[in-house]
Amino acid sequence: MLSFAQRFLECRIIQIGVFYFDGHFIPYHGTENLTKGFYTTIRLAMKGNLHYFVNDKSGSPLFFMLKEAQVDLIRIIPELIAKTRQIIKEYTPKVEPLKICFDPGRMECSLFQRARHK
């Protein structure tokens, strides 16, 4: 995943600066025993995973992460920020401050304080 992200940056497919974090529940219909999550499309709890995406301001994807259904966006944002910084730092030594956009959902002020000081 890191190699793809770095290649996107090298080819100037990704614009550095503003990133949008988003998560989507993807239902699973196989036989594995996965954690259940809430699938809003049909308003039902079912087995599945959450896919978290980091896109630039034009919507081009930098990378994505797959997590268990109970890991909501607010808990994964610090990890997404750290991974985004790591990818950009390896591409360019001068890392400008990132601007992050996301669906505020159950926003916590402490999240912003932790992210700001890292």
N, C-alpha and C positions, 0 to 999 in steps of 0.2 A: 504494500500500500504506500509506503514511504517513497519507494522508487517511482511509482506512478505520479504521486503528488509533486515530486521534484521535477519530473519530466514535464508535467503540465506547466510548472513555473518557468522552466527553461524555454519552452516553446511559446511562452507568453499567452497561454490559454487562460490562465488564472490572473486576475487583477489583485494585487496585494493592497490591503488597506481596510476594507469593510467586508466582514464575513457574516453570513446568516447561518445560524444553527437551527436545525429542525429535526424532529423525530416523528417516526411513523410506526404504528403497530402493524406487523405483518402476521396474519393468522397462519397457523401450521396445522395441516390436516393429516400428517403422518402418524406413525405408531410410537415415536419417541415420547418419553414423559417430560414435557416442557412445562415451565411455569405458565400459569394463566395470566392474561392481561385483558384490559377492556378494549374491545373492538368497537369503536364508536359508530362505524357504518351500519352495523346491525344491532347496536346497543346490547351487546352480550359479552360475557367473560368467556374467553376461550384460549386454548394453547397458542403460543406464538412468541415472537421476538420483537424487539424494538430496533429499528434501524435509525441511527443518528447521522445526519449529513452536515457537512461544512461546505457551504457554497460561497463563491464570491458574489459581488453585488449584481453581476449579470446573470447569476444562476448557475454558472459553471461549477461543477463539483471539485473540491480540493481532495477530500477523502470522506469515508464513512466508517462508522463503527457499528457492530452488531452486539446488542446486549440482551440480557434476560428481560422478560416482560415487566418485572416490577421495578426496574431501574428507570425512573422518570427523568425528564430533561433537566430539571433543576439540580438533580444530584450528579449528572454527568457533565454539566457545563465546565467545571474546573478541569476535568480531564480533556475535554475538547479544546479548551484554551491552551493548555500545556502542549498538546500534540500539534496544534496549529502553530504555536510559537517555535516548537522544535523544527518543524518542516521548513518554515520561513527562514529561521536562523541558519539552517544548513544551506539554504539557497543564497541568501544575502547576509553579509556580516552586519549591516546596519539595519536593525529591525525597528521600524517605526511603531508607534503605539497602535495596537489593533482596535478597530471599532467593531463591536459585536452586536448583532441584532438577533432577537429570538422572541418567540411567543412567550409573554411574561407569565402565563398560567398562575402557578402558586409561587410568586416571586418572594425571595427572602433578601432583606438588606444585607445580611451577613455574607451572602454569596458575593456581592459586589465588593465588599470590603476585603475579603480573602483574595479575590481575583486581582484587585488593584495593586495589592502589595506583593505579588509574586513576580 
